[in-house]
Amino acid sequence: MKSYNIDQNGYYGEFGGSFIPEILHKAIESLREQYLTILESEEFQKEFHELLRDYVGRPSPLYLAKRLSEKYGCKIYLKREDLNHTGAHKINNAIGQILLARKMGKKRIIAETGAGQHGVATATACALMNMPCRVYMGAIDIERQHVNVEKMRMLGAEVFSVTSGSQTLTDAVNEALRDWCTNPEDTFYLLGSAVGPHPYPDLVARLQSVISKEIKEQLMEKEGRDYPDYLMACIGGGSNAAGTVYHYIDDERVKLVLGEAGGYGIATGKTAASISAGTEGIIHGFRTLVLQDENGQIKEPYSISAGLDYPGIGPLHAHLAKERRAQVMAINDDEALRAAFELTRLEGIIPALESSHALAMLPKMNFKKDDVVVLTVSGRGDKDLETYLAHKDEFCPND
Ligand SMILES: *Cc1c(COP(=O)(O)O)cnc(C)c1O
């Protein structure tokens, strides 16, 4: 049978791999040698799942959204990652990686963050495990994401302001990699999405795969069959989507539909749609589809949603798109905003702007009445309230 999963060399088809400076070779190699053994050990599994249950609040509910279903003429279940501790799926990965770091004997955690969501998840896990934590963040993002910066500081993390380049996520990743080059022995780089050099994309996908494991069990209970007709998720780097599709990746009965950030629209160039508008290249240690100019210079991405504002995409998703295993749609800012207000008024759930990019695909679909759809709501919208309120008159003219 055809498999879409990672191969022995760390590639999904032609995407992935490990393109790193020599000085990191040993650190990456030791991670690659140890991660599967540790993840599959009984001790790790026990600690990880106890924390997911008692600290994160898993399993997250699978909620049949009746009014949304009625509107789109099918059965729509929402996978409620927004109900997790710290408000999104990112905590699943942060807890898993910090347990791994401890088992590898690491003493210090570094991370990068754009919107600050992964920074908060990492700072939370570090507070829980009493580990020192430095989070690299672009100076512009520090200005834009004030509340998350304060949360990280309250949790005891050091937020390191990155003033090189465009002073956003791309430069924060570069700076974190530089730190790691200087301290490869004692430091663990806690990566926030299904990106980076092998084995990170596989590591993150495995830690987030608890999402699709639960979907299987919950669908079995609610529908009497353990698979849906459609799985839908948004993609920034690709971790919530990777977790959502993980146990269904080779099950062709299940159609995969992924929403990336179109920004103002691909034609405008103000976009973060790296699958629709990117070309093959290498970024942050792996081969994927990248927003770049003809000289291979990374183009600054744009999206209204800070969490989707990344110029690359996880290698798994580049592969799923290229092989046409997944359908990928670029969702523009205005479409995502409309979807956020729709979910809020139909179901009383304020989604994260990122998740709204998954919801905004619903009107573009052609569902049949009996179709079972599972859509992952990756996070909650508290952090996006200012943005939502700035656009409320456009989308709720009758208030
Ligand atoms: C960070 C974030 C995303 C995008 O990251 P992925 O790795 O693509 O999942 C999506 N939703 C929320 C709520 C986020 O915080």
The ligand as a Gaussian input file, in Angstrom:
#p B3LYP/6-31G(d) Opt

LIG

0 1
 C        0.179000      28.492000      16.105000
 C       -1.241000      28.265000      15.787000
 C       -1.638000      27.703000      14.555000
 C       -0.687000      27.407000      13.436000
 O        0.260000      26.436000      13.717000
 P        0.208000      24.963000      13.127000
 O        1.531000      24.425000      13.482000
 O       -0.023000      25.071000      11.649000
 O       -0.901000      24.251000      13.794000
 C       -2.981000      27.441000      14.352000
 N       -3.895000      27.733000      15.291000
 C       -3.570000      28.288000      16.471000
 C       -4.638000      28.582000      17.462000
 C       -2.228000      28.572000      16.762000
 O       -1.915000      29.123000      17.937000

